[in-house]
Amino acid sequence: MYKLDRTAFKIQTFQESDDDVAFWKSMSIEEVFDYAWMLTCQTYKINAHEIIRMDKTVFEMHKNG
């Protein structure tokens, strides 16, 4: 689906940086979240299409009183 383009990272001029900001502002919030999720999945080696469930066995509930 997505692949990280390692050639995209470089030292930028101020104009190139402004163009990058304009690119992100031109996208819908859903598209930005999709890119953020894709980067998160790549960072933590998560399958982007798998439903992740919280491990509730780690937590305990205590009744105060």
C-alpha positions in Angstrom: 0.0 0.0 0.0 2.5 2.6 1.1 6.3 2.5 1.0 8.7 4.8 2.8 10.6 6.8 0.2 14.1 7.2 1.8 15.2 9.6 -1.0 12.6 12.1 0.3 14.8 13.1 3.3 17.3 15.8 2.6 18.4 19.2 3.6 15.8 21.7 2.4 15.8 25.4 1.4 13.2 27.6 3.0 11.2 27.6 -0.2 11.2 23.8 -0.3 10.1 23.7 3.3 7.2 26.1 2.5 6.2 23.9 -0.3 6.2 20.9 2.0 3.9 22.8 4.5 1.6 23.7 1.6 1.4 20.0 0.6 0.3 18.9 4.0 -2.2 21.7 4.3 -3.8 20.8 1.0 -4.7 17.3 2.3 -7.8 16.4 4.2 -7.5 15.5 7.9 -8.3 11.9 7.0 -5.4 11.7 4.6 -3.0 13.2 7.1 -4.2 10.6 9.7 -3.7 7.8 7.1 -0.1 8.9 6.6 0.5 9.2 10.3 -0.9 5.7 10.9 1.3 4.3 8.1 4.4 5.8 9.6 3.4 4.5 13.1 2.9 1.0 11.7 6.3 1.1 10.0 8.0 2.4 13.1 6.6 -0.2 15.5 6.3 -3.0 12.8 2.5 -3.3 13.2 0.3 -4.8 10.5 -1.8 -1.8 9.4 -4.8 -4.0 8.5 -4.9 -6.0 11.7 -7.2 -4.9 14.6 -5.1 -4.2 17.7 -6.6 -5.1 21.0 -5.4 -3.9 24.4 -4.1 -6.6 26.7 -6.4 -6.2 29.6 -4.7 -8.9 31.7 -2.0 -6.4 32.6 -4.3 -4.1 34.5 -6.2 -4.8 37.8 -9.2 -3.1 39.2 -9.4 -2.3 42.9 -12.5 -1.3 44.8 -11.8 1.7 47.0 -13.5 1.5 50.4 
